[in-house]
Amino acid sequence: MSERLDIVLMARHHDFSRSRIKGLIDAGFVKVNGEVVTKAGAKVNESDVLDVFIPPPVPAVPEPEDIPISVLYEDGDVLALNKPAGLVVHPAPGHFTGTLVNALLAHCPDLGGIGGVSRPGIVHRLDQDTSGVMIVAKTQRAMDVLTKEFSSHTNVEKTYLALVHGTPVPAEGRIENMIGRSHVNRKKMAIVERNGKIAITNYRVVSSSRAISRVECVIETGRTHQIRVHLASLGTPVVGDATYGRPRLDRQLDPPPARQMLHAWRLALKHPITRQPMVFEAPLPDDFRSYSFACETSVAAKSRC
């Protein structure tokens, strides 16, 4: 007779709450017959071998770590950097060390506590597998101003570049709707009719081939997974997007992409203290360039015809 994995583990670990058990499963700390299982409702049998790894307690305050960062600009109030793909912005379940926050605490020893203990200096964030420009506050005054302006989308313009499968139709447009948690999969975001927040993306195709297009996106809001959800809604998902993309098409690329091809290319804002206009651009990473070469070549060939 089979039972739910979380129910079986709760019976064996009486000192753990159901939420704690679910957290361990979600984070990949539970194996069934030697294989990691991340679904609390997975069915297990009496003969199955269950292994549970209990991670050691983590410090309440992030520790400085010697992790190199690519600084685009720095003064006494702010720091602009080019975040590489794969780097988690702040500590979270499954990523308590090795984050951008740990790197910033080593680079800026006085950063601790600015804007909060667990996320010092973090004004906004990028997904782990999204690369590009980020701004960090180095003083509480700068943090207060930037947080307010990013929240209200005032004096801030964020421009992303994405590689997508196919070509959006029309080639230039504005997407405005509501984004919220998917009713089907709570780990995903979706376009919803209620219980969501307004999301606005302005996009245009920069270059295109039959298979891949480079798309520029200027966002007026900053919802979770906004660009990825909006581009997927056009039938042109981001290349390498494991959540909203097309794995079959990704596997046809050589090599298959290791992450979603989304890059925070340009950030324009006003300095929080001097109020001078500032513009930062992050060079395209090598993997993004390698996949975008096809659409650039195609456009160049068409222009010669």
C-alpha positions in Angstrom: 0.0 0.0 0.0 1.4 3.4 -1.0 1.3 6.6 1.0 2.3 10.2 0.4 6.0 10.9 1.0 5.3 13.8 3.4 2.9 11.8 5.5 5.4 8.9 5.8 8.2 11.3 6.9 6.0 13.0 9.4 5.3 9.6 11.0 9.0 8.9 11.2 10.1 12.4 12.3 7.7 13.5 15.1 9.7 16.5 16.0 9.3 18.1 12.5 6.2 20.1 11.4 4.6 19.4 8.1 5.9 22.7 6.7 9.5 21.7 7.8 9.1 18.3 6.0 7.8 20.0 2.9 10.7 22.4 2.9 13.2 19.6 3.1 11.5 17.8 0.2 11.3 21.0 -1.9 14.9 21.7 -1.3 16.0 18.3 -2.6 17.1 16.9 0.8 15.0 13.7 0.5 15.8 10.6 -1.5 13.6 7.6 -2.3 15.6 4.5 -3.3 18.7 6.7 -4.0 16.8 9.2 -6.2 16.0 12.8 -5.1 12.2 13.4 -4.9 11.0 17.0 -4.7 7.2 16.4 -4.6 5.6 16.1 -1.2 2.7 14.1 -2.6 4.8 11.5 -4.3 3.7 8.0 -3.5 6.1 5.6 -1.7 5.8 2.0 -0.7 6.7 0.2 2.6 9.7 -1.4 0.8 11.1 1.9 -0.4 14.3 3.2 1.2 14.0 6.8 2.4 17.0 9.0 3.1 16.6 12.4 4.7 19.5 14.9 4.9 19.1 17.5 7.6 21.2 20.5 6.6 23.2 22.2 9.3 21.8 25.4 10.8 22.7 28.5 8.9 23.7 31.8 10.5 21.0 34.4 10.8 23.3 37.0 9.4 25.0 36.4 6.1 28.8 36.1 6.3 31.3 37.9 3.9 32.7 35.6 1.2 35.5 36.2 -1.2 33.5 36.0 -4.4 34.6 38.2 -7.3 32.1 40.7 -8.7 32.2 42.8 -11.9 31.9 46.4 -10.8 30.6 48.8 -13.4 30.6 51.9 -11.2 31.1 52.7 -7.5 31.0 55.7 -5.2 30.3 56.2 -1.5 26.5 55.7 -2.0 25.9 53.2 -4.7 27.5 50.3 -6.6 26.5 49.1 -10.0 27.6 45.7 -11.1 27.2 43.1 -13.8 25.7 40.0 -12.2 26.7 36.7 -13.9 24.2 34.0 -14.7 24.1 31.4 -11.9 24.7 33.7 -9.0 21.8 33.9 -6.5 21.2 37.4 -5.3 20.5 36.8 -1.6 20.4 33.9 0.8 17.3 31.7 0.5 16.4 28.0 1.2 19.0 25.9 -0.7 21.3 28.9 -1.2 22.4 30.2 2.2 26.0 30.9 1.0 27.7 31.8 -2.2 25.3 34.6 -3.0 25.7 38.1 -4.2 25.0 39.4 -0.7 27.9 37.3 0.6 30.2 38.8 -2.1 29.0 42.4 -1.4 29.6 42.0 2.4 33.3 41.2 1.6 33.6 44.0 -1.0 31.8 46.6 1.2 32.5 45.8 4.9 30.2 48.6 6.1 27.2 47.3 4.1 25.8 45.1 6.9 22.3 46.1 8.0 21.6 48.6 5.3 18.0 47.9 4.2 17.8 44.8 6.3 20.0 42.1 7.8 19.4 39.3 5.3 19.5 41.4 2.2 21.8 44.4 2.9 22.0 46.9 0.0 19.7 45.0 -2.2 17.3 47.4 -4.0 16.1 45.0 -6.7 17.0 41.5 -7.8 17.5 39.3 -10.9 16.6 35.6 -11.2 19.5 33.3 -10.5 20.0 32.5 -14.2 19.4 36.0 -15.5 22.6 38.1 -16.1 23.1 41.8 -16.2 23.0 45.2 -14.4 22.1 45.6 -10.8 22.4 48.6 -8.5 23.2 48.3 -4.8 22.8 50.9 -2.1 25.8 51.5 0.2 24.1 53.9 2.6 20.7 53.9 4.3 19.9 57.2 2.7 20.6 55.9 -0.8 18.6 52.7 0.1 15.5 54.7 1.1 15.5 56.7 -2.1 16.2 53.9 -4.5 13.7 51.5 -2.8 11.0 54.1 -3.2 11.8 54.8 -6.8 12.1 51.2 -7.9 8.8 50.4 -6.1 7.0 53.3 -7.8 8.8 52.8 -11.1 9.8 56.5 -11.0 13.0 57.8 -12.6 14.0 54.2 -13.4 14.2 52.5 -16.8 15.1 48.9 -17.1 16.0 47.4 -20.5 16.5 43.7 -21.1 17.6 41.7 -24.1 16.2 38.2 -24.6 16.7 35.5 -27.2 13.4 33.7 -28.0 12.3 30.8 -30.2 10.6 32.1 -33.3 9.7 35.8 -34.0 7.0 37.7 -32.0 4.1 39.0 -34.0 3.7 41.9 -34.2 7.5 42.7 -34.2 6.9 45.6 -31.8 4.3 46.0 -29.2 3.1 46.6 -25.6 1.8 43.8 -23.3 -0.3 44.9 -20.4 -2.2 42.5 -18.2 -2.1 41.0 -14.7 0.5 38.5 -13.5 0.0 36.3 -10.4 0.6 32.8 -9.2 -0.5 30.0 -11.5 -3.6 28.2 -10.3 -2.3 25.0 -11.8 1.3 25.2 -10.5 2.0 27.5 -7.6 5.7 27.6 -8.4 5.0 29.3 -11.7 3.6 32.7 -12.5 0.9 33.2 -15.1 -1.3 35.8 -16.7 -4.4 36.0 -14.6 -7.8 37.8 -14.6 -7.9 38.3 -10.8 -5.6 38.1 -7.7 -2.7 39.4 -9.8 -0.7 42.7 -10.2 -0.5 44.8 -13.3 2.4 44.0 -15.5 3.6 46.1 -18.5 6.3 45.1 -21.0 7.2 47.1 -24.2 9.1 44.9 -26.7 10.6 45.1 -30.1 12.4 42.6 -32.3 16.0 43.7 -32.8 17.2 40.9 -35.1 15.7 37.6 -36.2 16.3 34.4 -38.1 13.7 31.7 -38.7 14.5 30.0 -35.5 15.7 32.6 -33.0 15.1 36.3 -32.5 16.7 38.9 -30.3 14.1 41.0 -28.5 14.5 44.2 -26.5 12.2 44.6 -23.6 11.6 47.8 -21.6 9.6 47.0 -18.5 7.3 49.5 -16.7 6.7 47.1 -13.8 8.9 44.5 -12.1 6.7 41.5 -11.5 8.3 38.0 -10.8 9.2 36.3 -14.1 7.4 39.1 -16.0 9.4 39.1 -19.3 9.5 35.3 -19.4 5.7 35.0 -18.9 5.0 37.8 -21.4 7.2 36.5 -24.2 5.9 33.0 -23.7 2.4 34.4 -24.0 3.3 35.5 -27.6 4.2 32.0 -28.5 7.9 32.9 -28.4 9.4 31.8 -25.1 12.9 32.6 -24.0 15.6 30.2 -25.2 16.7 27.9 -22.4 13.8 28.8 -20.1 13.1 25.6 -18.2 9.9 26.9 -16.6 8.1 28.6 -19.4 10.0 27.5 -22.5 10.2 24.8 -25.1 12.6 22.1 -24.0 12.3 20.2 -27.4 13.6 23.3 -29.3 16.3 23.9 -26.7 17.6 20.4 -27.2 18.0 21.0 -30.9 20.5 23.8 -30.3 24.2 23.1 -30.2 25.0 23.0 -27.4 21.6 23.0 -25.6 21.4 26.2 -23.4 22.3 25.8 -19.8 20.1 28.7 -18.7 17.5 31.1 -19.9 18.9 33.6 -22.4 17.7 36.8 -20.6 20.1 39.7 -19.9 19.5 42.9 -18.0 21.3 45.0 -20.5 20.7 48.6 -19.5 19.7 50.5 -16.3 18.9 54.2 -16.3 18.2 56.1 -13.1 19.0 59.1 -11.1 21.7 59.1 -8.5 19.9 58.8 -5.1 21.9 61.6 -3.5 23.2 63.9 -6.3 20.1 63.3 -8.5 22.3 63.3 -11.6 21.2 61.0 -14.4 23.1 57.7 -14.6 23.1 55.0 -17.3 24.8 51.6 -16.9 25.1 48.9 -19.5 26.3 45.3 -19.0 28.2 43.6 -21.9 26.5 40.5 -23.3 27.8 37.3 -21.8 29.5 34.8 -24.1 26.7 32.2 -24.0 24.2 34.9 -25.1 26.4 36.0 -27.9 26.9 32.5 -29.2 23.2 31.9 -29.6 22.4 35.4 -30.9 24.9 35.0 -33.7 22.5 33.1 -35.9 19.8 35.8 -35.9 22.4 38.6 -36.5 23.9 36.6 -39.4 20.5 36.1 -40.9 19.6 39.8 -40.8 23.0 40.7 -42.3 22.4 38.3 -45.1 19.0 39.7 -45.8 20.4 43.2 -46.0 22.8 42.1 -48.8 20.0 40.7 -50.9 
